[in-house]
């Protein structure tokens, strides 16, 4: 009986020892791989920004091309580029700013509800990174981060605009969990290509770009503001419309882009 008890104790001790060793190994691997994971995440962000702006080039690395992109922080409450004092007061570094994390911080964001939140994001950061491609002092193109809820997921993407700050240069999502073959068609290159040269704002300055209920009728006088809807994915299509209209509208980038159109970079 004593021998049996000794055997059980040894088994337990060996099992605990193995668990401890495995835990240490996993923790060490996680810590060791963290810098690599961070670098890969940053590289993926840059690649998606460049892709939206149509700037990826064969034979050039993402980092090489991204050197031509200037990252700035916009104060969405004022509709202008954030001043250094504003950034310091908020504890923001433009190079490392995490907009998703900021949106969860009550000190750096505002809560949205009801009609205030057509994109279904719940909170909006008071600041946002934007990405500029310049020729001298003039902006050639600007890339804006956008996100909003579809049917199953929050969809994260980038929209690039030409230097009239109204014409779409490119648009795409880099993170979404919509139904494959239906809402997941937001990743279809043919659908994304339809956004190029579409207009965001009407003559009254309202963000009216949207997904049509089906295919866009080229004879429609408002066709310049419309992209084909996603077949069989009404709620995802509605979500895309809501998120682009929200982020390009008066509660987000609208005042900033209006200021760029009328006054130039400040």
C-alpha positions, 0 to 999 in steps of 0.5 A: 500500500505504501509503495502504491502511495509513493508511486502516486506521489511520484507521478503527481510530482513529475506531472507538476514538474512538467507543467512548470517547465512547459509554463516557463517555456511558453512564457519565455517564448511569448516574451521572446517573440513579442518584438517579432509579432509587433514588427510583423503587425506594423509591417502589415499595417503599412502594407494595407495603407500602401495597398489602399493608396495603390502604392505597392511596387514590385521590387520595392519593400514595404518599408522602402515605399512607406518612407514616402508616407508622413504620419500625422495625428488629427484632432477630430474635435477641432477638425485640424492637425493636432498641435504638439501641446495637444499631443503631449497633453494626451500622452500621444506619440504619432509613431506609436499611436494606437487608435483602437486602444485610445477609443477604449480610454474614456480620457481619449474618446467619446461614447456614442449611442443611438443616432450618434453611432450609425457605424456601431463602434460605441466609442470614437477616439478623439484623435486619429492617425492619417497618412499623407503622401506629399509632393513638396508641401502639397498633399498628393493623396491622403489615407484615412483609417475607417471601421464599423460593424457589419453583420458579424464583425467590426470591419477595419480598413483604409480609404485613400483620397485624391488631393481634392479630398473628395475622389476615392483613390482606393478602399479596402478592409484588412480585418473583417469576419463577414460571411465568406462568399457573401459579406466576405466579398468586401475582400474581392479585388473586383469589388474594391476596384469599383470604389476608384474615382467615386465621389464622397461628397455632394454639392452640399458637402454631405458624405453621401457615398454608399452601396447600392441595393444591387448593381449601380445603374450608370444612367443614375445621376447619382452613380458617381456616389454609388458602389455595387451592393454585396449580393446576399449580404444586405446587412454587411452592405448597410454596415459598409455604407454607414461606416464610410458615411460616418467616418467621412461625415461631420462627426469624424473626418468631414470637418478636417477634409473640408478644412483641407479643401478650403484652406490647405494644410495648417 
